[in-house]
Amino acid sequence: MTGSFMPVPGADEYELSSYDAELGAHSVQWVGTPGVKGPAWAKLPLLTVGVLGTQVVWSIEMGYASPFLLELGLSKSWMSLVFVAGPLSGLIVQPLIGAYADRSRSRFGRRRPFMLAGTGVAVVAMMLLGWSREVAGLFGFGNGGAIACAVFSIYLIDFSINAVMSTDRALIVDTLPPQQQEAGNAWAGRMAGVGGVAGFFVGNIDLTTILRWLGNTQLQILSFLTSTLLALAHTSTSWAVTERVLLRDDREQSRSGVISAIRSIWRNMFTLPPSIRTVCFIQFFANLGWYPVLFWTSLWVSDIYKQRTPQGDLSAEVWQADAVRAGSRALFLQAVITLGVSIGAPFLVTESGIRSHNACSALARDDDEDDDGRGTPNSAQWKREEEERARLPLGERVAASVAAGIKAVRSGSAWALPIPGLTLIRFWTIGQAIFAICMFLTWFTTSVGGAYFVIATTGISWALAGWVPYALLGELVLVDPSNEPRTLRNAPVSEVVFSADAERSLAGVHSRSHSRALSHETLGDGPHPLSRLAIPGMEPPDIDEDTTVVLRHSGESERSVSPGSPAPAAESSTADKAGLILGIHNVFIVLPQFLITAISAVIFHMMDATPAPVPGEKEARAATDGPSSPDAVGLVFRIGGASAAAGAYLSYRLARRWQRGEA
């Protein structure tokens, strides 16, 4: 939306007109329309470039924080407490920031103020990490002060970056319509892939010989570059994105305060729509398998390298460095595969698989058939076809599927893009199945080349894990498939539209007496006419798309309400709680980290004489003497693979439910 825009009146300045009072107060009211500036080809990159910045920050922290703390003299036992900051911040910060942002009435929008504030804190924390020794020396503290500064900066980075990540993902949900959620989150996955590869490359270049003027150490230079990239990325997004502004929220859950936010999180965690709840449980099982790979891949490959490559005449330091590089090479191959899949996979998918949209479209056309002649989900024809297929013996069903596949290959439709029948939810199921198979293959992996193949192949699943669940959630939040078809068909939105010129005339006269004097004119025909605020004595200006501000009343009934009749109570919309739902989703992602850490600690204690590795530790593992048992890590991998298989089964069940048109 372009044109001048006056400050939005606060909650205490706004009062419903007498017309609205007759209909009943609306619970949630918005002003403005979301959008992204710039040409069409740049909109999605500008919206998601912040993900690139956060991914680079994570890469640098995970690669350099552990060696730096060991260099300062922090013991490994204490270091494990430092890296609790990651899951702890994800468990606390993202849901709270999501809940607070959902109810924010800032005239700059709900997400961008939190995004920029978190970015500023993260920039300061990154600089503090790089210059911990210098800051401690400035205040006269010794090595202990430097350790305290470094630990404090790591906690600050984790908490602030989690706040930024929460707003990055929520901004995609808020800004894009349901049909663009897949494309938006695909771009976020690409940005994350580019950030991961960039972090790997930059981190392995000796920057002290190239950019000496930026710092004396590798970490100092990386801290400066990472902070600059993070700030530029989110400043660009903040400039490009236009948010709708929350004008009024009378719901009980909109009250401010930490206790109220925690209650809202707890209440909504048990009242999530069925499909969103299932996606969260799938994420729980999937991430129970992913955390061991993220933390201990380098150790597993390094130990296999040591067992297959004798030390010979090499010194222990050189031999260990070669083993660490072998582990890093496996992670690099995984990052390259992830980036490639992130770029190409979106072109293979036909749709999300949330079939309620197709049902909604068919109902809107009063049609019982889809475009291809098949019955739509929940239609009589579709149910008859499903019942007939279900009565067939398993062998005949398999034969029919094979015959259909051969027919598609012969006709050439199998080679068409997107692949017919390949939905997001099915793609996710395939990705989790691939990951589970890779984890079980660790049982038979004894060579470095085999380890490279296993870890590189998981890059396919990692690319899908960073894209598909967020795309599905974004669409589910905006269009809840648990709604009745009638509700979906009748698109409940009643809009009060007034031009920016009329708004400027109203600026400064937001008195209650004047707001009561506003009357409504009906615009257009149909069951949901638009009403224009008309000012007595003023000719209502024409509606201009470039200068129109839309005031939306969320949760209205889809039926037209005649004047004088009471309006039904407004229900809470999942779209109004996007940040809160994404925060709850992140809780299901973080909790497996605590569980797998406990499981792996027991396994390492029983099978491995060396201490359990610290999450995120890479080069610092050089301090361990001799090879540990790769099968100890492999056992943890296989436990994660079993969990991923459970997640694949749940996603398969969810795909079947959506195919039947169920929520």
C-alpha positions in Angstrom: 0.0 0.0 0.0 1.3 3.4 -1.0 0.4 6.9 -0.1 0.6 8.8 3.2 -0.6 7.0 6.3 -1.4 8.7 9.5 -0.7 7.2 13.0 -3.3 4.6 14.0 -5.4 5.6 17.0 -4.7 3.8 20.2 -7.1 1.5 21.9 -8.2 4.3 24.3 -8.9 6.6 21.4 -11.0 4.3 19.3 -14.7 3.7 19.9 -17.2 1.9 17.7 -19.7 4.0 15.9 -23.4 3.8 16.9 -23.9 1.5 13.9 -21.3 -0.9 15.1 -22.7 -0.7 18.6 -26.0 -1.9 17.3 -24.4 -4.9 15.7 -22.1 -5.7 18.7 -18.4 -5.0 19.3 -16.1 -6.9 17.1 -13.3 -8.7 19.0 -10.4 -8.0 16.7 -10.0 -5.1 14.2 -7.2 -4.5 11.8 -6.1 -1.6 9.6 -3.9 -1.9 6.5 -3.1 -4.7 4.1 0.1 -6.8 4.1 2.5 -6.7 1.2 6.1 -6.6 0.0 7.6 -3.7 -2.0 9.7 -4.1 -5.1 9.3 -6.0 -8.4 7.6 -9.4 -8.5 10.8 -11.4 -8.8 12.3 -9.7 -5.7 9.3 -9.9 -3.3 10.0 -13.4 -1.9 13.8 -12.9 -1.6 13.3 -9.6 0.2 10.7 -11.3 2.6 13.0 -14.2 3.4 16.6 -12.8 3.3 16.6 -12.6 7.1 16.7 -16.4 7.3 20.1 -16.2 5.5 21.4 -13.9 8.2 20.2 -16.1 11.1 21.6 -19.3 9.5 25.1 -17.7 9.1 25.0 -16.7 12.8 24.1 -20.3 13.9 26.9 -21.7 11.6 29.6 -19.4 13.1 28.4 -19.9 16.7 28.3 -23.7 16.4 31.7 -23.9 14.6 33.7 -21.4 16.7 32.1 -21.0 20.1 33.3 -24.3 21.5 37.0 -24.0 20.4 37.0 -20.4 21.7 35.6 -21.4 25.1 38.2 -24.3 25.4 40.9 -21.8 24.4 39.8 -19.5 27.2 40.1 -22.5 29.7 36.5 -23.5 30.2 36.2 -27.3 30.9 34.0 -29.6 28.9 31.7 -30.3 31.8 30.9 -26.6 32.2 30.6 -26.2 28.5 27.7 -28.6 28.3 25.8 -26.1 30.5 26.7 -23.3 28.1 25.1 -25.0 25.2 21.8 -25.6 27.0 21.2 -22.0 25.9 20.1 -23.2 22.5 17.2 -25.4 23.4 16.4 -23.4 26.5 16.0 -20.2 24.4 13.9 -22.0 21.8 11.7 -23.4 24.5 11.1 -20.1 26.2 11.7 -17.2 23.8 9.9 -18.2 20.6 6.5 -19.0 22.2 6.7 -15.8 24.4 7.8 -13.6 21.5 5.1 -15.1 19.3 2.4 -14.5 21.9 3.6 -10.9 22.6 3.9 -10.1 18.9 0.4 -11.4 18.1 -1.1 -8.8 20.4 1.2 -5.9 19.6 -0.6 -2.7 18.5 2.5 -0.9 17.2 1.9 1.3 14.2 4.9 -0.3 12.6 3.3 -3.7 12.7 3.4 -6.8 14.9 6.6 -8.5 13.8 9.1 -5.9 12.6 9.6 -4.1 16.0 10.5 -7.4 17.7 12.6 -8.5 14.6 14.7 -5.3 14.6 15.1 -5.3 18.4 16.3 -8.9 18.4 18.7 -8.2 15.5 20.2 -5.2 17.4 20.8 -7.4 20.5 22.3 -10.2 18.4 24.7 -7.8 16.7 25.9 -6.5 20.1 26.2 -10.1 21.4 28.2 -11.3 18.4 30.7 -8.4 18.7 31.0 -9.2 22.5 31.8 -12.8 21.7 34.6 -11.9 19.3 36.1 -9.3 21.7 35.5 -11.0 25.0 39.1 -10.8 26.1 39.4 -7.1 25.2 36.1 -6.2 27.0 37.2 -8.1 30.1 40.6 -6.4 30.0 39.0 -3.0 29.6 37.3 -3.5 33.0 40.4 -5.0 34.6 39.2 -8.6 34.7 41.4 -11.5 33.9 40.7 -14.8 32.1 37.7 -15.5 34.3 36.1 -12.3 33.2 36.7 -13.2 29.5 35.0 -16.6 30.1 32.1 -14.8 31.7 31.8 -12.4 28.8 31.9 -15.2 26.3 29.3 -17.3 28.1 27.0 -14.3 28.5 27.3 -13.4 24.8 26.5 -17.0 23.8 23.3 -16.9 25.9 22.5 -13.5 24.5 23.0 -14.7 20.9 20.8 -17.7 21.4 17.9 -15.8 23.0 18.0 -12.9 20.6 18.3 -15.0 17.5 15.4 -17.2 18.6 13.3 -14.0 18.9 14.4 -13.0 15.4 13.7 -16.5 13.9 10.2 -16.4 15.5 9.4 -13.1 13.7 11.0 -14.2 10.4 8.7 -17.2 10.1 5.6 -15.4 11.4 6.2 -12.6 8.9 5.9 -15.1 6.0 2.6 -16.4 7.4 1.3 -12.9 8.0 2.3 -11.4 4.6 1.6 -14.2 2.1 -1.8 -15.7 1.2 -2.3 -19.4 1.6 -1.5 -20.3 -2.0 1.9 -18.6 -1.7 3.0 -20.1 1.6 4.7 -23.0 -0.2 6.7 -20.6 -2.4 7.6 -18.3 0.5 8.9 -21.1 2.7 10.7 -22.6 -0.2 12.6 -19.3 -0.5 13.3 -19.4 3.2 14.8 -22.9 2.8 17.0 -21.7 -0.1 18.2 -18.8 2.1 19.0 -21.2 4.9 20.9 -23.4 2.4 22.9 -20.5 1.1 23.6 -19.4 4.6 24.9 -22.8 5.6 27.2 -23.2 2.6 28.4 -19.6 3.0 29.1 -20.1 6.7 31.1 -23.3 5.9 33.2 -21.6 3.2 33.9 -18.3 5.1 34.7 -20.2 8.3 37.4 -22.3 6.6 39.2 -19.3 5.0 42.1 -17.7 6.9 40.5 -14.3 7.1 43.3 -12.9 9.3 45.6 -12.6 6.2 42.9 -11.0 4.1 40.9 -8.7 6.4 43.4 -8.0 9.1 41.9 -4.5 9.6 38.6 -6.0 10.9 40.2 -7.9 13.8 43.1 -9.7 15.2 41.6 -13.2 15.2 39.4 -15.3 12.9 36.5 -15.1 15.4 36.7 -11.3 15.6 36.5 -10.9 11.8 33.7 -13.5 11.5 31.8 -11.7 14.3 32.0 -8.4 12.4 31.0 -9.9 9.0 28.2 -12.0 10.5 26.8 -9.0 12.5 26.9 -6.8 9.4 25.1 -9.4 7.2 22.5 -10.0 9.9 21.7 -6.3 10.2 21.6 -5.7 6.5 19.4 -8.7 5.8 16.7 -7.7 8.4 16.9 -4.0 7.6 16.1 -4.9 4.0 13.2 -7.1 5.1 11.9 -4.4 7.4 12.0 -1.8 4.7 10.3 -4.0 2.1 7.5 -5.5 4.1 4.2 -3.7 4.9 2.3 -5.2 7.8 -1.3 -4.8 8.7 -1.7 -3.1 12.1 -3.7 -4.5 15.0 -6.1 -1.7 15.9 -8.3 -3.3 18.6 -8.4 -6.7 20.4 -11.0 -7.2 23.1 -10.4 -10.9 23.6 -9.3 -12.1 27.0 -6.2 -13.8 25.6 -5.0 -10.4 24.3 -4.2 -9.1 27.8 -0.5 -8.2 28.4 1.8 -9.7 30.9 4.0 -12.7 31.2 1.5 -14.8 33.2 -1.2 -14.1 30.7 1.1 -15.0 27.8 2.1 -18.3 29.5 -1.5 -19.1 30.1 -2.3 -18.4 26.5 0.5 -20.7 25.3 -0.6 -23.5 27.7 -4.2 -23.2 26.7 -3.6 -23.1 23.0 -1.1 -26.0 23.1 -4.0 -28.3 24.0 -6.6 -26.7 21.7 -4.6 -26.7 18.4 -6.6 -27.7 15.3 -6.1 -31.4 14.6 -3.9 -31.0 11.5 -1.6 -28.4 13.2 -1.3 -30.7 16.2 -0.3 -33.6 14.0 2.3 -31.6 12.2 3.8 -30.7 15.7 3.9 -34.3 16.7 5.6 -35.3 13.4 8.2 -32.6 14.1 8.8 -34.0 17.6 9.7 -37.5 16.2 11.6 -36.1 13.2 13.8 -33.8 15.3 14.5 -36.6 17.8 16.3 -38.2 14.8 17.9 -35.0 13.5 19.6 -33.7 16.6 22.2 -36.6 16.8 23.1 -35.9 13.1 23.5 -32.2 13.7 25.6 -32.6 16.8 27.7 -35.7 16.2 28.2 -36.2 12.5 31.7 -34.8 12.6 32.6 -37.1 15.5 31.2 -40.2 13.8 33.0 -39.6 10.5 36.2 -38.7 12.3 36.2 -41.9 14.3 35.6 -44.0 11.2 38.5 -42.2 9.6 40.8 -43.0 12.5 39.8 -46.7 12.5 40.4 -47.0 8.7 43.5 -44.8 8.4 46.5 -45.7 10.6 48.4 -42.9 12.2 51.7 -44.1 10.8 54.5 -41.5 10.9 52.0 -38.6 11.4 52.0 -36.7 14.6 48.9 -37.0 16.8 47.9 -33.4 16.0 48.2 -33.8 12.2 46.3 -37.1 12.3 43.5 -35.6 14.4 43.3 -32.6 12.1 42.9 -34.9 9.1 40.1 -36.7 10.9 38.3 -33.4 11.8 38.6 -32.3 8.2 37.0 -35.6 7.1 34.1 -34.9 9.4 33.8 -31.3 8.1 33.9 -32.6 4.5 30.9 -34.8 5.2 29.0 -31.7 6.6 30.0 -29.7 3.5 28.6 -32.4 1.2 25.4 -32.4 3.2 25.2 -28.6 2.9 25.7 -28.7 -0.9 23.0 -31.4 -1.3 20.7 -29.4 0.9 21.1 -26.3 -1.1 20.6 -28.1 -4.4 17.4 -29.7 -3.2 16.1 -26.5 -1.7 16.5 -24.8 -5.1 15.0 -27.7 -7.2 12.4 -29.4 -5.0 9.7 -26.7 -5.2 9.4 -27.3 -8.9 8.5 -30.9 -8.4 5.5 -30.4 -6.1 2.0 -29.9 -7.4 0.3 -28.7 -4.2 0.4 -28.9 -0.5 -1.9 -31.8 -0.1 -4.4 -30.0 2.1 -7.3 -31.1 0.0 -9.9 -29.0 1.9 -9.1 -26.1 -0.5 -10.1 -28.2 -3.5 -13.3 -29.2 -1.7 -13.9 -25.5 -0.9 -13.4 -24.6 -4.6 -15.7 -27.3 -5.8 -18.4 -26.3 -3.3 -18.1 -22.7 -4.5 -18.7 -23.9 -8.1 -21.6 -26.1 -6.9 -19.8 -28.9 -8.7 -19.3 -32.4 -7.5 -16.3 -33.2 -9.8 -12.8 -31.9 -9.9 -11.2 -30.7 -13.1 -9.9 -34.2 -13.9 -13.3 -35.7 -13.7 -12.7 -37.4 -10.3 -14.9 -36.7 -7.4 -13.7 -34.1 -4.9 -12.9 -35.1 -1.3 -16.1 -35.9 0.7 -18.2 -35.9 -2.5 -20.4 -38.9 -3.2 -18.5 -39.9 -6.3 -15.1 -39.7 -4.5 -16.3 -41.8 -1.6 -17.7 -44.4 -4.0 -14.3 -44.6 -5.7 -12.4 -44.9 -2.4 -14.8 -47.6 -1.2 -14.3 -49.6 -4.4 -10.5 -49.3 -4.2 -10.6 -50.3 -0.5 -12.5 -53.5 -1.3 -9.9 -54.7 -3.8 -7.3 -57.2 -2.5 -3.8 -55.8 -1.8 -2.3 -57.6 -4.8 -4.8 -56.0 -7.2 -4.2 -52.5 -5.6 -0.5 -52.9 -6.1 -0.9 -54.1 -9.6 -3.2 -51.2 -10.4 -0.7 -48.7 -9.0 2.1 -50.3 -11.1 -0.1 -50.2 -14.2 -0.9 -46.6 -13.6 2.8 -45.9 -13.2 3.7 -47.6 -16.5 0.9 -45.8 -18.3 2.3 -42.5 -17.0 5.8 -43.3 -18.2 4.6 -44.3 -21.6 2.4 -41.2 -22.0 5.2 -39.0 -20.8 3.2 -37.5 -17.9 5.6 -39.1 -15.4 8.4 -36.8 -16.7 6.3 -33.6 -16.5 6.9 -31.0 -13.9 5.5 -30.7 -11.4 5.2 -34.5 -10.8 1.5 -35.4 -10.8 0.4 -36.5 -7.4 3.5 -35.4 -5.5 2.2 -33.1 -2.8 4.1 -31.4 0.0 3.0 -33.8 2.7 3.9 -36.9 0.5 7.3 -35.3 -0.2 7.8 -34.8 3.5 6.9 -38.5 4.1 9.4 -39.6 1.5 12.1 -37.3 3.0 11.7 -38.8 6.5 11.7 -42.3 5.1 15.0 -41.5 3.3 16.5 -40.2 6.5 15.4 -43.2 8.5 16.9 -45.6 5.9 20.2 -43.6 6.1 20.3 -43.9 9.8 19.8 -47.7 9.7 22.6 -47.9 7.1 25.0 -46.6 9.7 25.0 -50.2 11.0 26.8 -51.4 7.9 29.0 -48.3 7.3 32.6 -49.0 7.9 34.4 -46.8 5.3 34.8 -43.0 5.1 33.3 -43.0 1.6 30.3 -44.8 2.9 30.0 -42.3 5.7 30.2 -39.5 3.2 27.4 -41.1 1.2 25.1 -41.5 4.2 25.5 -38.0 5.5 25.3 -36.4 2.1 22.1 -38.2 1.4 20.5 -36.9 4.5 20.9 -33.4 2.9 17.8 -34.3 0.9 15.8 -34.8 4.0 17.3 -31.8 5.7 16.2 -29.5 2.8 12.6 -30.8 3.1 12.7 -30.5 6.9 13.5 -26.8 6.6 10.8 -26.1 4.1 7.8 -28.4 4.1 6.5 -28.2 7.7 6.7 -24.4 7.7 4.8 -24.2 4.4 2.2 -26.6 5.7 1.8 -24.7 9.0 1.6 -21.4 7.2 -1.3 -22.6 5.0 -3.0 -24.4 7.9 -2.8 -21.3 10.1 -4.4 -19.2 7.4 -6.9 -21.7 6.2 -7.8 -24.2 8.9 -9.0 -27.4 7.2 -11.0 -28.4 10.3 -13.5 -25.7 9.4 -16.8 -26.8 7.9 -17.0 -26.5 4.1 -19.8 -24.0 4.5 -17.5 -21.7 6.4 -14.7 -22.1 3.9 -17.0 -21.5 1.0 -18.5 -18.4 2.5 -15.2 -16.6 3.2 -16.1 -14.6 6.3 -14.8 -11.1 5.9 -16.7 -7.9 6.3 -14.6 -4.9 5.5 -14.9 -1.3 6.4 -13.1 0.6 3.7 -12.2 4.2 3.8 -9.7 6.1 1.7 -6.5 7.6 2.9 -7.8 11.1 2.1 -10.8 10.5 4.5 -8.4 9.1 7.1 -6.2 12.3 6.8 -9.4 14.4 7.3 -10.1 12.4 10.4 -6.6 12.7 11.8 -6.6 14.8 15.0 -10.4 14.5 15.4 -10.6 11.0 16.9 -13.0 12.2 19.6 -15.7 9.9 20.7 -18.4 12.4 19.6 -17.0 12.5 16.1 -16.6 8.7 15.8 -20.3 8.4 16.7 -21.2 10.8 13.9 -19.7 8.4 11.3 -22.2 6.6 9.1 -21.9 3.7 6.7 -22.6 3.5 3.0 -23.0 0.2 1.3 -20.5 -0.6 -1.5 -21.2 -3.3 -4.0 -23.6 -6.2 -4.0 -23.6 -9.7 -2.8 -23.8 -11.3 0.7 -20.9 -9.4 2.1 -21.2 -5.8 0.9 -18.4 -3.4 1.7 -19.3 -0.3 3.7 -17.5 3.0 3.4 -17.2 5.4 6.3 -19.0 8.5 5.2 -18.2 11.8 6.9 -21.2 14.2 7.2 -20.8 17.2 4.9 -18.0 15.5 2.9 -18.3 13.8 -0.5 -16.9 10.3 -0.1 -13.9 9.9 -2.3 -13.5 7.1 -4.8 -11.8 4.0 -3.6 -8.3 3.8 -5.0 -6.3 0.7 -4.7 -3.1 2.6 -4.1 -4.5 4.7 -1.2 -7.0 2.4 0.4 -6.8 1.3 4.0 -8.8 -1.7 5.0 -10.2 -2.2 8.5 -10.9 -5.9 8.9 -13.1 -7.3 11.6 -11.7 -10.8 12.3 -14.1 -13.6 13.4 -17.3 -12.1 12.0 -20.1 -14.4 11.1 -20.2 -15.3 7.4 -23.9 -14.4 7.3 -25.0 -10.8 6.7 -26.2 -9.1 9.8 -29.1 -6.7 9.5 -29.1 -3.5 11.5 -30.6 -3.9 14.9 -29.9 -7.6 15.2 -27.1 -8.7 17.6 -23.9 -10.0 16.1 -22.8 -13.4 17.0 -19.8 -13.8 19.3 -16.6 -13.6 17.4 -14.4 -16.7 17.5 -10.6 -16.6 17.7 -8.9 -17.0 14.3 -5.7 -19.1 13.9 -4.4 -16.4 11.6 -4.5 -13.9 14.4 -2.3 -16.3 16.5 0.3 -17.1 13.9 3.2 -16.2 16.1 1.9 -18.1 19.1 1.2 -21.3 17.0 4.7 -21.1 15.4 6.1 -20.7 18.9 4.3 -23.8 20.1 5.5 -25.6 17.0 9.1 -24.7 18.1 8.5 -26.2 21.5 7.9 -29.6 19.8 11.2 -29.0 17.9 13.2 -28.2 21.0 12.0 -30.8 23.4 13.6 -33.7 21.5 17.0 -32.1 22.1 16.7 -32.6 25.9 15.4 -36.2 25.4 18.1 -37.3 23.0 20.8 -35.6 25.1 19.8 -37.8 28.0 19.6 -40.9 25.9 23.0 -40.4 24.2 24.6 -39.6 27.6 23.6 -43.0 28.9 24.7 -44.8 25.7 28.1 -43.0 25.6 28.7 -43.9 29.2 27.9 -47.5 28.6 29.7 -48.0 25.2 32.5 -45.3 25.1 35.3 -44.6 27.5 35.7 -41.1 26.2 33.5 -38.3 27.5 30.2 -37.5 25.7 30.8 -34.9 23.1 29.4 -31.4 23.5 26.8 -30.3 21.0 28.3 -28.0 18.4 31.8 -29.0 19.2 34.0 -29.5 16.1 37.6 -28.6 16.1 37.6 -28.7 19.9 37.2 -32.5 19.7 40.9 -32.7 18.9 41.5 -32.7 22.6 40.2 -36.3 22.8 43.0 -38.9 22.7 42.5 -41.7 20.2 39.5 -42.9 18.4 36.2 -43.4 20.3 33.7 -46.0 19.2 31.8 -44.9 16.1 29.2 -47.6 16.9 28.2 -45.7 20.0 27.3 -42.7 17.9 25.9 -45.0 15.3 23.5 -46.5 17.9 22.3 -43.0 18.7 21.8 -42.5 15.0 19.7 -45.6 14.7 17.5 -44.7 17.6 16.9 -41.4 15.8 16.2 -43.3 12.6 13.5 -45.3 14.4 12.0 -42.1 15.6 12.1 -40.6 12.1 10.3 -43.7 10.8 7.5 -43.0 13.4 7.3 -39.5 12.1 7.1 -40.7 8.5 4.2 -43.0 9.5 2.4 -40.1 11.1 2.9 -37.9 8.0 1.6 -40.8 5.8 -1.5 -41.0 8.0 -1.9 -37.2 7.8 -1.6 -37.4 4.0 -4.3 -40.0 3.9 -6.6 -38.0 6.1 -6.2 -34.9 3.9 -6.8 -37.1 0.8 -10.1 -38.2 2.3 -11.0 -34.6 2.9 -10.7 -34.9 6.7 -9.2 -32.4 9.0 
